[in-house]
């Protein structure tokens, strides 16, 4: 999918997100960008489960606890993963 075909525009945002899944427990990652539809996280893809796996995430470092959201791994690149909000 090219940038012209994206449903939601990507905004470059760097924040820490705690990702959790039974296969690896907890992993603190950094975002590369965010949109209304999902986020891209910077991480070693080999540490993560395959495309189609649902994980949970929570933005860290806010004054109040951010909500925990369910996300689906939809894209894998050498530098990280694309996650879609579900």
Secondary structure, DSSP 8 states (H G I E B T S, - for coil): --GGG-SS--EE---EEEEEETTTEEEEEEEEEE-SSEEEEES-GGGS--TT-EEEEEE-S-SS----EEEEEEEEETTEEEEEE-
